[in-house]
């Protein structure tokens, strides 16, 4: 998956209006919350978490795309309200950048909820575009974007997707995932889905807004 991510970063960095930031560039662990912190510090318009799945039987195969669930989003907004250090963070998903530091709990909760709903909606839209492209190069495990409460998806202000590139418990997919050509195909599919989605609906204030208008 690191190989896929590096190819994906190259595709983004070669495209005007896009810039990739890798959370890590080697085989070492970074805490899940830290990954979303890096995305926020980089003022990311999209967070992508790339994985390879596994199951107890070898017959299961295919790629999947996940966005945060409604339940997961609700629990995350509650966590943000409860943790003081988050109150001074900037939320960009409602209208520009909004600090929660000077807002009472009720208003902060409403703003967070609006931001999270906007993030979920964008995630589902981008995720479906990515899934469509992945289906051209790999079997799909599910044909619709799934929703779950993965920790790396719980950013109230950044659309986020978890992409399962295939099953390493499936011998055929494990072999393909180890091949650079297949990694490149998966990366290009993910890139194509994101690019198409962003061209149709550019992030506010981005290079794409001014160069497509």
C-alpha positions as CSV (number, residue, x, y, z in Angstrom):
1,X,0.0,0.0,0.0
2,X,3.0,2.3,0.5
3,X,3.9,1.7,-3.1
4,X,0.4,2.6,-4.2
5,X,0.5,5.7,-2.1
6,X,3.8,6.8,-3.6
7,X,2.6,6.3,-7.2
8,X,-0.6,8.2,-6.3
9,X,1.5,11.1,-4.9
10,X,3.5,11.3,-8.1
11,X,0.3,11.4,-10.2
12,X,-1.1,14.3,-8.0
13,X,2.1,16.2,-8.0
14,X,2.4,16.1,-11.8
15,X,-1.1,17.6,-12.2
16,X,-1.5,21.4,-12.0
17,X,-3.7,22.4,-9.1
18,X,-2.9,19.3,-7.0
19,X,-0.3,18.7,-4.3
20,X,0.2,15.5,-2.4
21,X,1.4,15.2,1.2
22,X,2.4,11.7,2.3
23,X,1.7,11.0,6.0
24,X,4.7,8.6,6.0
25,X,7.3,7.6,3.4
26,X,8.6,4.4,5.0
27,X,7.6,1.3,6.8
28,X,6.9,2.7,10.2
29,X,3.8,3.4,12.3
30,X,2.1,6.7,12.8
31,X,-0.8,7.0,15.3
32,X,-4.2,7.2,13.7
33,X,-5.1,10.6,15.2
34,X,-1.7,11.9,14.2
35,X,-2.4,11.1,10.6
36,X,-5.5,13.3,10.5
37,X,-3.5,16.0,12.4
38,X,-0.9,16.0,9.6
39,X,-3.7,16.4,7.0
40,X,-5.1,19.4,8.9
41,X,-1.7,21.0,9.3
42,X,-1.3,20.7,5.6
43,X,-4.7,22.3,5.0
44,X,-5.7,19.3,3.0
45,X,-8.9,19.3,0.8
46,X,-9.0,15.5,0.9
47,X,-7.6,12.7,3.1
48,X,-7.0,9.3,1.6
49,X,-6.1,6.2,3.7
50,X,-4.9,3.2,1.6
51,X,-5.1,-0.3,2.9
52,X,-5.1,-4.0,1.9
53,X,-7.8,-6.0,3.6
54,X,-7.8,-9.6,4.9
55,X,-10.4,-12.3,5.8
56,X,-10.4,-15.7,7.4
57,X,-11.1,-17.5,4.1
58,X,-9.2,-17.0,0.9
59,X,-12.2,-16.7,-1.4
60,X,-13.1,-13.1,-0.5
61,X,-11.6,-10.5,-2.9
62,X,-12.1,-7.1,-4.4
63,X,-11.5,-3.4,-3.7
64,X,-13.7,-1.2,-1.4
65,X,-14.1,2.4,-0.5
66,X,-15.3,3.7,2.9
67,X,-16.5,7.0,4.2
68,X,-17.4,7.9,7.8
69,X,-20.8,6.8,9.0
70,X,-23.4,9.1,10.4
71,X,-23.0,7.5,13.8
72,X,-19.2,7.9,13.7
73,X,-19.6,11.5,12.7
74,X,-21.9,12.3,15.6
75,X,-19.5,10.7,18.1
76,X,-16.6,12.7,16.7
77,X,-18.4,16.0,16.9
78,X,-19.1,15.2,20.6
79,X,-15.4,14.4,21.1
80,X,-14.3,17.7,19.6
81,X,-16.7,19.6,21.8
82,X,-15.3,17.8,24.9
83,X,-11.6,18.2,24.1
84,X,-10.5,21.8,24.7
85,X,-7.5,21.6,22.4
86,X,-9.8,21.1,19.5
87,X,-11.8,24.2,20.2
88,X,-9.1,26.4,18.8
89,X,-8.7,24.4,15.6
90,X,-9.9,25.9,12.4
91,X,-12.9,24.3,10.7
92,X,-13.1,24.9,7.0
93,X,-16.1,22.8,6.0
94,X,-18.9,25.3,6.7
95,X,-17.8,28.6,5.1
96,X,-14.2,29.4,5.1
97,X,-12.2,28.9,8.3
98,X,-14.0,29.1,11.6
99,X,-12.5,29.0,15.0
100,X,-14.6,27.3,17.7
101,X,-12.6,28.8,20.5
102,X,-15.0,31.7,21.1
103,X,-18.2,29.9,20.6
104,X,-20.5,28.4,23.2
105,X,-21.2,24.7,23.2
106,X,-24.5,24.9,21.4
107,X,-23.2,27.1,18.5
108,X,-20.0,25.1,18.3
109,X,-22.0,21.9,18.1
110,X,-24.1,23.3,15.3
111,X,-21.1,24.4,13.3
112,X,-19.3,21.1,13.9
113,X,-22.4,19.2,12.8
114,X,-22.8,21.3,9.6
115,X,-19.1,20.8,8.9
116,X,-19.3,17.0,9.4
117,X,-22.4,16.6,7.3
118,X,-20.7,18.6,4.5
119,X,-17.6,16.4,4.9
120,X,-19.6,13.2,4.7
121,X,-21.5,14.3,1.6
122,X,-18.3,15.3,-0.2
123,X,-16.6,12.0,0.9
124,X,-19.5,9.9,-0.5
125,X,-19.4,11.8,-3.8
126,X,-15.7,11.6,-4.3
127,X,-15.7,8.0,-3.0
128,X,-18.2,6.9,-5.7
129,X,-16.0,8.5,-8.4
130,X,-13.0,6.6,-7.1
131,X,-14.9,3.4,-6.9
132,X,-16.0,3.7,-10.5
133,X,-12.4,4.1,-11.6
134,X,-11.2,1.2,-9.4
135,X,-13.9,-1.0,-11.0
136,X,-12.1,-0.6,-14.3
137,X,-8.8,-2.1,-13.1
138,X,-9.9,-4.4,-10.2
139,X,-12.9,-6.5,-9.1
140,X,-15.0,-4.6,-6.6
141,X,-15.9,-6.1,-3.2
142,X,-18.8,-3.7,-2.9
143,X,-20.2,-1.5,-5.7
144,X,-21.2,1.3,-3.4
145,X,-19.2,3.4,-1.0
146,X,-19.5,1.8,2.4
147,X,-19.7,3.8,5.7
148,X,-18.0,2.9,8.9
149,X,-16.5,4.5,12.0
150,X,-12.8,4.2,11.1
151,X,-10.7,6.5,13.3
152,X,-8.8,7.9,10.3
153,X,-12.0,9.1,8.7
154,X,-13.2,11.1,11.6
155,X,-12.2,14.6,10.5
156,X,-15.0,17.1,10.8
157,X,-13.5,19.5,8.2
158,X,-11.8,17.3,5.7
159,X,-13.5,14.8,3.3
160,X,-11.9,11.5,4.0
161,X,-11.8,8.1,2.4
162,X,-10.4,4.7,3.4
163,X,-9.6,2.6,0.3
164,X,-9.2,-1.1,0.5
165,X,-7.1,-2.0,-2.5
166,X,-7.8,-5.7,-2.3
167,X,-7.4,-8.8,0.0
168,X,-4.0,-10.0,0.9
169,X,-5.7,-13.2,2.2
170,X,-6.7,-14.0,-1.4
171,X,-3.7,-15.6,-3.1
172,X,-4.4,-14.0,-6.5
173,X,-4.9,-10.5,-5.2
174,X,-1.9,-10.8,-2.9
175,X,0.3,-11.5,-6.0
176,X,-1.2,-8.7,-8.0
177,X,-0.8,-6.2,-5.1
178,X,2.9,-7.0,-5.0
179,X,3.4,-6.1,-8.7
180,X,4.4,-2.5,-9.4
181,X,2.3,-2.4,-12.6
182,X,-0.9,-3.3,-10.6
183,X,0.0,-0.7,-7.9
184,X,0.3,1.9,-10.6
185,X,-3.0,1.0,-12.1
186,X,-4.7,1.2,-8.7
187,X,-3.0,4.6,-8.0
188,X,-4.0,5.9,-11.4
189,X,-7.6,4.8,-10.8
190,X,-7.8,6.5,-7.4
191,X,-6.2,9.7,-8.9
192,X,-8.6,9.6,-11.8
193,X,-11.6,9.4,-9.5
194,X,-10.4,12.3,-7.3
195,X,-9.4,14.4,-10.2
196,X,-12.8,14.0,-12.0
197,X,-14.7,14.8,-8.8
198,X,-12.6,17.9,-8.0
199,X,-12.9,19.2,-11.6
200,X,-16.7,18.9,-11.3
201,X,-16.7,20.4,-7.8
202,X,-13.5,22.2,-7.0
203,X,-12.6,22.8,-3.3
204,X,-13.4,26.5,-2.3
205,X,-10.5,28.8,-2.7
206,X,-8.4,26.3,-4.6
207,X,-6.3,26.7,-7.8
208,X,-9.0,24.7,-9.6
209,X,-11.7,27.3,-8.8
210,X,-9.9,30.1,-10.5
211,X,-8.6,28.1,-13.5
212,X,-11.9,26.5,-14.3
213,X,-14.1,29.6,-14.0
